[in-house]
Amino acid sequence: MPAKSKKQQMAAGAALSAKRGDRSKASLKGASRQMVESMSKAELEQMACAKRSELPTRKRAN
């Protein structure tokens, strides 16, 4: 599932970096901290690879 907003994509990228070991898990905050615990590496890669130009800055609340 690709990201639905730029913020979500950036959080997924930070979580993926921590999952790979490039960044410490303690440095994560908010959504990225939850993502690293609840999502697999493949799910994070898929979410982080969305084209940023096609995404809104924030997802609208329904």
C-alpha positions as MATLAB code, in Angstrom:
seq = 'MPAKSKKQQMAAGAALSAKRGDRSKASLKGASRQMVESMSKAELEQMACAKRSELPTRKRAN';
ca = [
       0.000    0.000    0.000;
       1.620    3.271   -1.047;
       1.564    6.327    1.204;
      -1.458    8.627    1.058;
       0.404   11.824    2.006;
       3.905   13.297    2.088;
       3.935   13.190    5.889;
       3.041    9.491    5.854;
       5.768    8.789    3.298;
       8.384   10.602    5.371;
       7.341    8.714    8.515;
       7.583    5.413    6.623;
      11.048    6.362    5.361;
      12.250    7.147    8.878;
      10.810    3.877   10.195;
      12.435    1.940    7.346;
      15.777    3.542    8.132;
      15.466    2.427   11.761;
      14.370   -1.065   10.714;
      17.481   -1.373    8.520;
      19.701   -0.172   11.370;
      20.804    3.104    9.758;
      19.058    5.123   12.464;
      18.337    4.417   16.124;
      14.790    3.491   17.117;
      15.041    5.889   20.059;
      15.299    8.846   17.659;
      11.852    8.137   16.174;
       8.718    9.982   17.272;
       4.991    9.634   16.706;
       3.797    7.675   13.686;
       7.240    6.493   12.608;
       7.804    4.866   16.017;
       4.509    2.980   15.694;
       5.280    1.985   12.106;
       8.651    0.435   12.935;
       6.998   -1.831   15.523;
       3.862   -2.800   13.608;
       4.960   -3.050    9.959;
       7.340   -5.364    8.132;
      10.336   -4.133    6.154;
       8.549   -4.928    2.861;
       5.457   -2.946    3.893;
       7.590    0.047    4.864;
       9.497   -0.076    1.564;
       6.239   -0.124   -0.371;
       4.855    2.831    1.588;
       8.055    4.879    1.341;
       8.479    4.428   -2.429;
       5.402    6.477   -3.461;
       6.136    9.405   -5.783;
       6.126   12.493   -3.609;
       4.956   14.886   -6.345;
       1.637   13.044   -6.597;
       0.873   13.226   -2.865;
      -0.876   15.938   -0.863;
       1.031   17.409    2.081;
      -1.488   16.040    4.568;
      -4.326   13.571    4.227;
      -7.709   15.223    4.592;
      -9.950   14.082    7.435;
     -13.263   12.675    6.281;
];
